[in-house]
Amino acid sequence: MSRKRGKKRIARPRTEDFAPLDPQEEARLTAEAEAYAASDADYESYAEAEENEETLAPPPSLEDALYALEAWEDPQKAAEMAAYHKAERRYLGGSVPAIDDMVALWRGQLDVPGRVELARGLWDSDIHEARIAAAKLLTQARLKPDEAAWDLIASWVPQFDAWAIADHVAKAGGRRLMAEPARLDQVAEWVRSDHMWTRRAAFVFTLPWTKQRNPKPEDEAVRDEVLGWAAQLAEDRDWFIQKAIAWWLRDLSKKDPERVRAWLAEHGERLKPFARKEAGRFL
């Protein structure tokens, strides 16, 4: 049934609205207003003091963090994730936004050494969501000192066995590489690894160099170095390696198309057809 549309009625003031209040009622309302104003002032003072605190609560222990993650457990989603990722470990079925919220809280409660130690414990639990949380704890552009964080991240690489965890760790590792490019000497060794996920990490960790709008000469040198790694592995038949090379070339082509065209002209025929097509998608 359609509903008629018309002008809305506007409430007009009535004479009785302006009648004086009963003295007792007026005194009661005045007292309530004064009490409310006082409580509001007390709250503002309390809130200001709270914001000046360094943390909102005591730093979480590993047990606290795991308990928080387990609170989001969803058996049905956990089973679906286990079937999808095909890596033998415990899955909780928790969502990435939920992990983000928890990690943001933990980062505010921990100094850098504390974050590194919590990340170490979360990773060692071998729970899917805990490993993602471990990576997110260390995913910051500014992290000082960061030597322990980098060492921990690099120690995880040989343990990679599925793309989701590997890619979350790569986001943390990429920031540490940008903070200290000398670490690329260590990454260069990964290209020769017998472990496929380690070879793949060399490309996913260095993706930040594909996104710079105005690269410095040293950044362009890094691009050439990684393209050299791609040339070394162009005939690696593993699907994930082909995909990683194509991903790196595709992203670089948005900012540096001529470099990618030159690489494809020299090495493109050595890639699998799907990777070659993906690499040149934006050219």
Secondary structure, DSSP 8 states (H G I E B T S, - for coil): --------------GGGGS---HHHHHHHHHHHHHHHHHHHHHHHHHHHHHTSS-SSS---HHHHHHHHHTT--HHHHHHHHHHH--SSB-----HHHHHHHHHHHHHH--HHHHHHHHHHHHHTTBHHHHHHHHHHT--S--SS-HHHHHHHHHHGGG--SHHHHHHHHHHHHHHHHH-GGGHHHHHHHTT-SSHHHHHHHHHTTGGGGS-SS--HHHHHHHHHHHHHHHHHTT---HHHHHHHHHHHHHHHTT-HHHHHHHHHHHGGGS-HHHHHHHTTT-
